[in-house]
Amino acid sequence: MHDTTHPTGRTAALWLGTGAALLAAALVFHGPIDTDLSVQMQHIAEGHSRWAMVHWTAATALFLLSGAGFLTLFGRAEGAPATGHPGAWMVMALGALTTFSTAVAEAAVVSAAARTGDQAAFNVWWDFSGGMANGFFALALAAGLIAWADFRAEAGRLPKWASMAGTAAGFLSAAGWSLGQHFGIWIGGPLWLFATLAMCLWLAWFGFAARIAAPQARQAVAQTSS
């Protein structure tokens, strides 16, 4: 069961769809990361404007995704049904909020340090950004759990095949992040990138599907009442 008529649920769906779409765009234009920090710093310095713009876009996306999680929980408190366990939405909200700090730090401080050639500041803030970016793992895990709940629902918001694909994308994104960031396995990076792109597209579809269904649901309720 999912909400398409409750105002808080509709707002949460809009924030979710918009945030996921923006995050997908940011990932596409982010570019690869060099393992040599000196080389990476030079790359950022040469394209600091693009780097900042991509990360401000990511920050906006993560802010919206975090808000979507909290709004969904507020909607539940108001009596609105929603797909997935409340814990999954809380994990999504907190994971996105944590990673939001990474995007802001990279857009503002990391970009400025690279542009001015301040290697010490760059290294410190790069490490900070990398640590806070572990929120991506929480975000991906939550997305997989929400997609799984939609798959198991009798009347899911999306087709069964789409929800299963979203489940796989979320869990593979979390696995890719762990493999690449914590175990240093090279396949983790590409796996995380492609799985996260698929996850973002699923979340965008999941969010916008509720917005599209809302007028139809309200019309159905009106016809039933009359």
C-alpha positions as a LaTeX table, in Angstrom:
\begin{tabular}{lrrr}
\hline
Residue & $x$ (\AA) & $y$ (\AA) & $z$ (\AA) \\
\hline
Met1 & 0.00 & 0.00 & 0.00 \\
His2 & 1.36 & 3.43 & $-0.85$ \\
Asp3 & 0.18 & 7.01 & $-0.53$ \\
Thr4 & $-0.80$ & 9.04 & $-3.59$ \\
Thr5 & $-3.40$ & 11.41 & $-2.16$ \\
His6 & $-1.91$ & 12.58 & 1.16 \\
Pro7 & $-0.27$ & 16.03 & 0.75 \\
Thr8 & 2.83 & 15.12 & 2.75 \\
Gly9 & 3.21 & 11.92 & 0.75 \\
Arg10 & 2.95 & 13.83 & $-2.54$ \\
Thr11 & 5.58 & 16.30 & $-1.39$ \\
Ala12 & 7.88 & 13.48 & $-0.29$ \\
Ala13 & 7.44 & 11.81 & $-3.68$ \\
Leu14 & 8.34 & 15.03 & $-5.50$ \\
Trp15 & 11.45 & 15.54 & $-3.38$ \\
Leu16 & 12.46 & 11.91 & $-3.87$ \\
Gly17 & 12.05 & 11.95 & $-7.64$ \\
Thr18 & 13.77 & 15.31 & $-8.10$ \\
Gly19 & 16.63 & 14.50 & $-5.75$ \\
Ala20 & 17.30 & 11.13 & $-7.38$ \\
Ala21 & 17.28 & 12.64 & $-10.87$ \\
Leu22 & 19.72 & 15.38 & $-9.83$ \\
Leu23 & 22.02 & 12.87 & $-8.15$ \\
Ala24 & 22.08 & 10.74 & $-11.30$ \\
Ala25 & 23.08 & 13.81 & $-13.33$ \\
Ala26 & 25.82 & 14.70 & $-10.84$ \\
Leu27 & 27.24 & 11.17 & $-11.02$ \\
Val28 & 27.33 & 11.26 & $-14.81$ \\
Phe29 & 29.32 & 14.51 & $-14.90$ \\
His30 & 31.52 & 13.79 & $-11.86$ \\
Gly31 & 34.29 & 11.97 & $-13.68$ \\
Pro32 & 36.72 & 9.32 & $-12.39$ \\
Ile33 & 38.84 & 9.78 & $-9.25$ \\
Asp34 & 42.62 & 9.38 & $-9.47$ \\
Thr35 & 44.21 & 7.34 & $-6.69$ \\
Asp36 & 47.16 & 9.77 & $-6.61$ \\
Leu37 & 45.94 & 12.75 & $-4.58$ \\
Ser38 & 48.42 & 15.13 & $-6.17$ \\
Val39 & 47.11 & 14.24 & $-9.62$ \\
Gln40 & 43.51 & 14.45 & $-8.41$ \\
Met41 & 44.17 & 17.87 & $-6.92$ \\
Gln42 & 45.57 & 19.05 & $-10.25$ \\
His43 & 42.53 & 17.73 & $-12.11$ \\
Ile44 & 40.21 & 19.61 & $-9.75$ \\
Ala45 & 42.29 & 22.80 & $-10.04$ \\
Glu46 & 42.06 & 22.67 & $-13.83$ \\
Gly47 & 38.28 & 22.21 & $-13.76$ \\
His48 & 37.38 & 23.74 & $-10.40$ \\
Ser49 & 34.25 & 25.46 & $-11.74$ \\
Arg50 & 32.83 & 22.21 & $-13.13$ \\
Trp51 & 33.85 & 20.35 & $-9.98$ \\
Ala52 & 32.08 & 22.88 & $-7.77$ \\
Met53 & 28.95 & 22.90 & $-9.93$ \\
Val54 & 28.71 & 19.10 & $-9.97$ \\
His55 & 29.04 & 18.92 & $-6.19$ \\
Trp56 & 26.57 & 21.74 & $-5.51$ \\
Thr57 & 24.17 & 19.77 & $-7.70$ \\
Ala58 & 24.92 & 16.64 & $-5.65$ \\
Ala59 & 24.41 & 18.61 & $-2.43$ \\
Thr60 & 21.00 & 19.79 & $-3.63$ \\
Ala61 & 20.09 & 16.24 & $-4.63$ \\
Leu62 & 21.13 & 14.77 & $-1.28$ \\
Phe63 & 19.29 & 17.51 & 0.62 \\
Leu64 & 16.12 & 16.61 & $-1.28$ \\
Leu65 & 16.61 & 12.87 & $-0.72$ \\
Ser66 & 17.13 & 13.44 & 2.99 \\
Gly67 & 14.02 & 15.61 & 3.11 \\
Ala68 & 12.04 & 12.95 & 1.24 \\
Gly69 & 12.96 & 10.42 & 3.91 \\
Phe70 & 11.91 & 12.69 & 6.77 \\
Leu71 & 8.73 & 13.78 & 4.98 \\
Thr72 & 7.74 & 10.16 & 4.45 \\
Leu73 & 8.16 & 9.55 & 8.18 \\
Phe74 & 6.12 & 12.67 & 8.99 \\
Gly75 & 3.43 & 11.43 & 6.63 \\
Arg76 & 3.32 & 8.11 & 8.44 \\
Ala77 & 2.88 & 9.96 & 11.74 \\
Glu78 & $-0.07$ & 11.78 & 10.18 \\
Gly79 & $-1.64$ & 8.49 & 9.15 \\
Ala80 & $-0.47$ & 8.29 & 5.54 \\
Pro81 & 0.51 & 4.80 & 4.29 \\
Ala82 & 3.94 & 4.46 & 2.70 \\
Thr83 & 5.98 & 1.69 & 1.11 \\
Gly84 & 8.77 & 0.24 & 3.22 \\
His85 & 9.68 & 0.03 & 6.89 \\
Pro86 & 10.07 & 3.38 & 8.72 \\
Gly87 & 13.62 & 2.34 & 9.62 \\
Ala88 & 14.57 & 2.19 & 5.92 \\
Trp89 & 13.31 & 5.74 & 5.36 \\
Met90 & 15.20 & 6.96 & 8.42 \\
Val91 & 18.40 & 5.29 & 7.20 \\
Met92 & 17.89 & 6.93 & 3.79 \\
Ala93 & 17.33 & 10.33 & 5.38 \\
Leu94 & 20.40 & 10.10 & 7.62 \\
Gly95 & 22.60 & 8.56 & 4.91 \\
Ala96 & 21.73 & 11.32 & 2.45 \\
Leu97 & 22.20 & 13.98 & 5.14 \\
Thr98 & 25.64 & 12.62 & 6.02 \\
Thr99 & 26.73 & 12.54 & 2.39 \\
Phe100 & 25.36 & 16.06 & 1.93 \\
Ser101 & 28.27 & 17.29 & 4.04 \\
Thr102 & 30.67 & 15.57 & 1.63 \\
Ala103 & 29.17 & 17.32 & $-1.38$ \\
Val104 & 29.28 & 20.75 & 0.32 \\
Ala105 & 32.88 & 20.25 & 1.49 \\
Glu106 & 34.00 & 19.23 & $-1.99$ \\
Ala107 & 32.11 & 22.04 & $-3.70$ \\
Ala108 & 33.44 & 24.73 & $-1.36$ \\
Val109 & 36.63 & 23.79 & 0.52 \\
Val110 & 38.18 & 21.04 & $-1.62$ \\
Ser111 & 37.64 & 23.03 & $-4.81$ \\
Ala112 & 39.14 & 26.19 & $-3.27$ \\
Ala113 & 42.15 & 24.33 & $-1.82$ \\
Ala114 & 42.89 & 22.74 & $-5.19$ \\
Arg115 & 42.56 & 26.08 & $-6.98$ \\
Thr116 & 44.98 & 27.82 & $-4.58$ \\
Gly117 & 47.40 & 24.89 & $-4.38$ \\
Asp118 & 46.97 & 24.35 & $-0.62$ \\
Gln119 & 47.94 & 20.69 & $-0.45$ \\
Ala120 & 47.60 & 20.40 & 3.34 \\
Ala121 & 44.04 & 21.76 & 3.40 \\
Phe122 & 43.16 & 19.66 & 0.37 \\
Asn123 & 44.35 & 16.45 & 2.05 \\
Val124 & 42.48 & 17.15 & 5.29 \\
Trp125 & 39.19 & 18.01 & 3.63 \\
Trp126 & 39.55 & 15.17 & 1.12 \\
Asp127 & 39.81 & 12.72 & 4.02 \\
Phe128 & 36.82 & 14.34 & 5.74 \\
Ser129 & 34.78 & 14.10 & 2.56 \\
Gly130 & 35.73 & 10.48 & 2.08 \\
Gly131 & 34.69 & 9.58 & 5.61 \\
Met132 & 31.32 & 11.32 & 5.45 \\
Ala133 & 30.68 & 9.81 & 2.01 \\
Asn134 & 30.09 & 6.46 & 3.73 \\
Gly135 & 26.53 & 7.73 & 3.97 \\
Phe136 & 26.26 & 6.48 & 0.39 \\
Phe137 & 26.30 & 2.94 & 1.77 \\
Ala138 & 23.35 & 3.70 & 4.06 \\
Leu139 & 21.47 & 5.45 & 1.26 \\
Ala140 & 21.95 & 2.53 & $-1.12$ \\
Leu141 & 20.99 & $-0.08$ & 1.47 \\
Ala142 & 17.82 & 1.85 & 2.32 \\
Ala143 & 16.89 & 2.20 & $-1.35$ \\
Gly144 & 17.27 & $-1.56$ & $-1.81$ \\
Leu145 & 15.04 & $-2.27$ & 1.19 \\
Ile146 & 12.35 & 0.17 & $-0.01$ \\
Ala147 & 12.41 & $-1.38$ & $-3.49$ \\
Trp148 & 12.13 & $-4.85$ & $-1.92$ \\
Ala149 & 9.11 & $-3.72$ & 0.09 \\
Asp150 & 7.49 & $-2.40$ & $-3.08$ \\
Phe151 & 8.18 & $-5.74$ & $-4.79$ \\
Arg152 & 6.53 & $-7.66$ & $-1.96$ \\
Ala153 & 3.50 & $-5.37$ & $-1.72$ \\
Glu154 & 0.26 & $-6.70$ & $-3.19$ \\
Ala155 & $-0.28$ & $-3.46$ & $-5.07$ \\
Gly156 & 3.17 & $-1.94$ & $-5.48$ \\
Arg157 & 3.75 & 1.48 & $-6.93$ \\
Leu158 & 5.90 & 0.08 & $-9.77$ \\
Pro159 & 5.82 & $-3.15$ & $-11.81$ \\
Lys160 & 7.29 & $-6.19$ & $-10.07$ \\
Trp161 & 10.23 & $-6.39$ & $-12.47$ \\
Ala162 & 11.08 & $-2.74$ & $-11.87$ \\
Ser163 & 10.99 & $-3.12$ & $-8.09$ \\
Met164 & 13.20 & $-6.19$ & $-8.29$ \\
Ala165 & 15.64 & $-4.24$ & $-10.46$ \\
Gly166 & 15.59 & $-1.43$ & $-7.90$ \\
Thr167 & 16.29 & $-3.93$ & $-5.12$ \\
Ala168 & 19.28 & $-5.33$ & $-6.98$ \\
Ala169 & 20.59 & $-1.86$ & $-7.83$ \\
Gly170 & 20.42 & $-0.69$ & $-4.22$ \\
Phe171 & 22.14 & $-3.74$ & $-2.77$ \\
Leu172 & 24.78 & $-3.81$ & $-5.53$ \\
Ser173 & 25.49 & $-0.12$ & $-4.93$ \\
Ala174 & 26.06 & $-0.82$ & $-1.23$ \\
Ala175 & 28.25 & $-3.82$ & $-2.07$ \\
Gly176 & 30.25 & $-1.85$ & $-4.63$ \\
Trp177 & 30.90 & 0.93 & $-2.14$ \\
Ser178 & 32.17 & $-1.54$ & 0.47 \\
Leu179 & 34.37 & $-3.42$ & $-2.00$ \\
Gly180 & 35.93 & $-0.29$ & $-3.43$ \\
Gln181 & 36.23 & 1.96 & $-0.38$ \\
His182 & 36.90 & $-0.49$ & 2.43 \\
Phe183 & 38.52 & $-3.50$ & 0.77 \\
Gly184 & 40.34 & $-1.81$ & $-2.11$ \\
Ile185 & 38.98 & $-4.21$ & $-4.73$ \\
Trp186 & 39.08 & $-2.50$ & $-8.12$ \\
Ile187 & 35.72 & $-3.81$ & $-9.35$ \\
Gly188 & 34.00 & $-2.03$ & $-6.48$ \\
Gly189 & 34.29 & 1.42 & $-8.06$ \\
Pro190 & 32.68 & 0.60 & $-11.44$ \\
Leu191 & 30.10 & $-1.61$ & $-9.75$ \\
Trp192 & 29.14 & 1.19 & $-7.36$ \\
Leu193 & 28.90 & 3.79 & $-10.14$ \\
Phe194 & 26.67 & 1.80 & $-12.49$ \\
Ala195 & 24.55 & 0.33 & $-9.70$ \\
Thr196 & 24.09 & 3.78 & $-8.13$ \\
Leu197 & 23.03 & 5.28 & $-11.46$ \\
Ala198 & 20.46 & 2.49 & $-11.83$ \\
Met199 & 19.36 & 3.02 & $-8.23$ \\
Cys200 & 18.89 & 6.76 & $-8.78$ \\
Leu201 & 16.83 & 6.15 & $-11.92$ \\
Trp202 & 14.66 & 3.71 & $-9.96$ \\
Leu203 & 14.17 & 6.18 & $-7.10$ \\
Ala204 & 13.26 & 8.91 & $-9.58$ \\
Trp205 & 10.69 & 6.62 & $-11.21$ \\
Phe206 & 9.39 & 5.55 & $-7.81$ \\
Gly207 & 8.96 & 9.15 & $-6.71$ \\
Phe208 & 7.46 & 10.58 & $-9.88$ \\
Ala209 & 5.15 & 7.57 & $-10.26$ \\
Ala210 & 3.35 & 8.67 & $-7.10$ \\
Arg211 & 2.95 & 12.20 & $-8.47$ \\
Ile212 & 1.49 & 10.84 & $-11.70$ \\
Ala213 & $-0.85$ & 8.49 & $-9.85$ \\
Ala214 & $-2.08$ & 11.12 & $-7.40$ \\
Pro215 & $-4.65$ & 12.83 & $-9.71$ \\
Gln216 & $-5.97$ & 9.44 & $-10.79$ \\
Ala217 & $-6.33$ & 8.33 & $-7.17$ \\
Arg218 & $-8.13$ & 11.53 & $-6.19$ \\
Gln219 & $-10.50$ & 11.13 & $-9.15$ \\
Ala220 & $-11.21$ & 7.53 & $-8.16$ \\
Val221 & $-11.96$ & 8.58 & $-4.58$ \\
Ala222 & $-14.31$ & 11.33 & $-5.81$ \\
Gln223 & $-16.18$ & 8.91 & $-8.08$ \\
Thr224 & $-16.53$ & 6.40 & $-5.25$ \\
Ser225 & $-17.86$ & 9.11 & $-2.88$ \\
Ser226 & $-20.42$ & 10.27 & $-5.44$ \\
\hline
\end{tabular}
